[in-house]
């Protein structure tokens, strides 16, 4: 899906993730890399997903999101701006197929599924902002409630003027500065 990206060995990827983990302790206080590594090694398919998140510009890191599961670890795209390798996409396949001309190459929902992760919800996006300021120049599609999607719309978020804003657009719209962030549960 994202031709030209750099392939990383498992060891290179784990080294990048470990370094990012140690440099950003505020995202996961009271958590040790050894536990994360243990969970990753028990689920090797997740390493492939993290590879795709990393090589498309997501800069995944463990983030202490409140998901309702006590022992669940969440890797989230923590790039300062919406991942550079996952921009210029419609919201979903239905929206992509509805475009008559100037179709983008991808749709966010299906692309996230193809990666093996999921779009952030608006609530998760707001939680992420507690750990940094993300999307100060870009925006990211977030999981859209079915009631909005049925009417042809989709929602996205960004960080401006010291707060998170949630907006709407037609689901078939796409912009060079709009991509999507994903979540991987361990």
N, C-alpha and C positions, 0 to 999 in steps of 0.2 A: 504493500500500500504506500510505502514511502521510499521509493527508489533512491539510491545514492546514499543511504544512511550508513554510518560506520558500524560494522559488526564488531561486537565485543566478545571476548571469551568469558566463560562463567567466572573465572578468577578476576578478570578485569572489572566485570560488572559488580561483583561482590565487593571489590576494593573501593570502587566509586561509591557504592551504597553505604559502606561502613564509614568512609570519610565524611560523607554528607551527614550521616546519622550523628557522628561525634561533633561536627561543627554546628549542629542545630538542635542541641539538647532541649531547648525550650518547647520544641514541637512534641516531645515525648519524655517529659520528666519522669524520673524514677524507673526508666526502662533501660535495660542493658542490651548491647548489640548481640551478645552470646545467645540470648533468648530468641531474638529475631532470626539469627542465623540458624538456630536449631529448628525453628518453625519452617524456615525456607527449605532446609535440607530434607525435612519430612514431606514437603510438597514441591518436588522439583519442577513440576509444570508451572508453578508460580514464578520461577526464575525466568522462564521464557517470556512470560507476560511482562515482567519488570524490564527485561531487555527491550521489548517493543516500546514500553513507556519511556525508557531512557533514550533510545535512539531516535524517537520522534520529538525529542526536546522537552519531555515532561519533568525531568529531574525529580523522580519519585523519592519520597522519604516517608518514614513512619510518622504519622500524625495522630495525636491523641484525640480522635473524634469520639463523640458519645453516640454509639450505635445501638446501645441496648444489650450488647453481648459483652460480658465482663472480661473474657479472655481474648477477645478478638483484636488483632492488630490490623491496622489499615495503612497501606501505602497510598499516598495521594500525590498527584502531580504538583510539585512545589516550585516550578519555574516562576520567576518573577512575572512574566507575561504568559498569556495563553500559549501552550506548547507550539513552537514554530513549525514543527512538522505535521501539525494537525489543525491547520487553519483553512479558510476559504471553503467551508463545507456547509451544505444545507443541514437542517435539523435531523431529518430522517429520510429513509428511502422513499416513502410516499411523497414527500415534498420534492425530493430530487427528481422522481419520475414525472411529477406534475409540471416541471419546467419545460417550456417549449423551446427555449434557446438559451445559450450561454450557461449550460449546465456545468456545475463544478464536478470534480472527479469523485467526491465522496459525500457521505451523509454521517453526521456525528454519532447517532445512536448505533447504527450498524457497524461503524468503524470501531467504536468502543467495544462492541460485542466481539468483533473480529480479533481485536487485541486480546480479549479475555477479561476485560475490566468493565466497569459501569460508569455512566455519567454521574457526576455529583448531583445531588438534589440541591435546591436553593438553601435549605437548612444546613447541609454539609458545607456548601460554599461559604456561608456566613461563619460557620465554625472555623473553617480554614483561615479566614481573615484574622482570627485571634492570634495566629502564629506568624504573621507577616502581612505585608500589604501586597496583594496579588492583583494583576490586571489593572494597573494604573494607566496603561496606554492601550490595552487590548480589552477584549471581552470574551466570555466563555459561555457557550450554550450550557444550560442545566436541564435536568430531567423535568419535563413539562407535564403538568397535570392533564389527564385525559380530557377533562372538560374544556380546556383551552385548545388542546391539539385537535379535537373534533371540529372546532370552528376555524381551523386552518392556521392557528398561531403557534408560537413556541416562545419560550422565555430564555433570557440570558442575563448574566450579571457582570458587573465590574466594580472597581473601587475608584471613586472620585470624591473630591471635597471632604475627605475624612470619613467616608462611610460607603457601605455596599448599596448599590442600586440594582434593582431588578427591573428589566424592561421586557417589552414584547416586540415581536416582528412576525411577519409571515414566515412560516416554517421553511419555505422554499428560498428565502433570502440567504445570501452569504456575502461575507466581507473579508478582505485580506487580513484584517485585524481581529477577526473573531474565529476562535477555535473551540476547543473543549478540554476540560480537565476530567481525569478519571480517578477511580478508587479501586483498589485491589484489596480484598479481605483475606486475611490469613487466619 
